[in-house]
Amino acid sequence: MLSPSDTAIVFLLALLLFGPDQLPRIARQLGEAMRHVQSTTHSFMNEMERAARADEQRHLTTIDAAVTEPHDYSKTDEAADAAEESKTTDLGG
């Protein structure tokens, strides 16, 4: 942040460079540019927060589904038994 003496120096330089007639117009344009930058920054931050919340919710839903849905091990055992039976049938002829 600029100190009061720094601000006075900047103001005097602007007054000398642009003159008293142009200074209000330049200050207005500078204010509009600052508002645009702030608005864009605010929109960007809101979008990033929304995306982070959506991603966190998706992860929590996935975790909840994994915890609450029991795994059916019988299907895995049946597949293993079928594969083992297939091997012995192929070997035995």
Backbone torsions as a table, in degrees:
resi	resn	phi	psi	omega
1	MET	NA	145.7	-179.3
2	LEU	-82.6	141.2	176.2
3	SER	-76.4	165.7	178.9
4	PRO	-57.5	-38.8	179.7
5	SER	-68.8	-36.9	176.9
6	ASP	-64.7	-41.3	178.7
7	THR	-62.2	-41.9	179.0
8	ALA	-63.5	-40.5	179.1
9	ILE	-64.7	-44.6	178.8
10	VAL	-61.7	-42.9	179.6
11	PHE	-62.3	-44.6	179.5
12	LEU	-64.1	-41.2	177.6
13	LEU	-62.9	-43.5	178.9
14	ALA	-63.4	-39.5	179.3
15	LEU	-64.0	-42.3	179.1
16	LEU	-68.8	-40.0	-176.9
17	LEU	-73.4	-43.5	-171.9
18	PHE	-104.4	-19.5	-179.8
19	GLY	84.1	162.6	-176.3
20	PRO	-69.5	-21.4	-179.0
21	ASP	-78.4	-36.5	-176.6
22	GLN	-87.6	-20.5	-173.9
23	LEU	-59.5	-44.0	178.6
24	PRO	-63.0	-39.1	178.8
25	ARG	-64.8	-42.7	179.7
26	ILE	-66.4	-40.9	178.2
27	ALA	-63.2	-39.6	178.9
28	ARG	-64.8	-44.8	178.4
29	GLN	-63.5	-39.2	178.0
30	LEU	-64.5	-40.9	177.3
31	GLY	-62.9	-42.4	177.9
32	GLU	-63.6	-41.4	178.6
33	ALA	-63.9	-40.8	178.8
34	MET	-64.7	-41.1	177.5
35	ARG	-63.1	-40.0	178.6
36	HIS	-63.6	-44.1	178.9
37	VAL	-62.7	-43.9	179.5
38	GLN	-63.9	-41.7	179.3
39	SER	-64.1	-43.9	178.9
40	THR	-63.9	-43.1	178.4
41	THR	-62.6	-43.2	179.2
42	HIS	-62.9	-44.0	178.7
43	SER	-62.9	-42.4	179.7
44	PHE	-63.1	-45.3	-179.9
45	MET	-64.1	-41.4	177.6
46	ASN	-61.9	-42.2	179.7
47	GLU	-65.7	-40.5	178.5
48	MET	-65.1	-41.2	177.9
49	GLU	-65.2	-39.7	178.5
50	ARG	-63.9	-43.4	179.2
51	ALA	-65.0	-39.7	178.9
52	ALA	-65.3	-41.1	178.0
53	ARG	-65.2	-41.1	179.3
54	ALA	-64.3	-42.5	179.0
55	ASP	-64.9	-42.4	178.6
56	GLU	-63.9	-41.4	178.6
57	GLN	-63.9	-39.7	178.6
58	ARG	-63.6	-42.0	178.6
59	HIS	-66.0	-41.5	179.2
60	LEU	-64.8	-38.4	177.9
61	THR	-64.5	-41.5	178.9
62	THR	-64.3	-43.0	179.6
63	ILE	-65.7	-43.7	178.8
64	ASP	-60.8	-41.7	-179.9
65	ALA	-65.1	-39.4	-179.7
66	ALA	-68.1	-35.0	-178.0
67	VAL	-78.0	-39.4	-172.9
68	THR	-85.7	-24.3	-179.4
69	GLU	-91.4	117.5	179.5
70	PRO	-71.8	149.2	179.1
71	HIS	-86.8	134.6	179.9
72	ASP	-90.8	95.8	-177.5
73	TYR	-73.8	-20.1	-178.8
74	SER	-64.1	-34.4	178.2
75	LYS	-66.0	-39.2	178.4
76	THR	-64.9	-43.0	179.9
77	ASP	-65.4	-39.7	178.6
78	GLU	-63.4	-40.5	179.4
79	ALA	-66.0	-40.4	178.8
80	ALA	-66.3	-41.4	178.5
81	ASP	-62.6	-41.7	-180.0
82	ALA	-64.8	-39.9	179.1
83	ALA	-66.6	-40.6	179.2
84	GLU	-66.0	-41.4	179.3
85	GLU	-65.3	-37.7	178.9
86	SER	-64.0	-39.5	179.3
87	LYS	-65.8	-44.1	-178.3
88	THR	-69.9	-32.4	178.1
89	THR	-68.9	-40.6	179.7
90	ASP	-66.6	-37.9	-178.4
91	LEU	-74.7	-36.8	-176.2
92	GLY	-78.9	-18.0	171.9
93	GLY	96.9	NA	NA
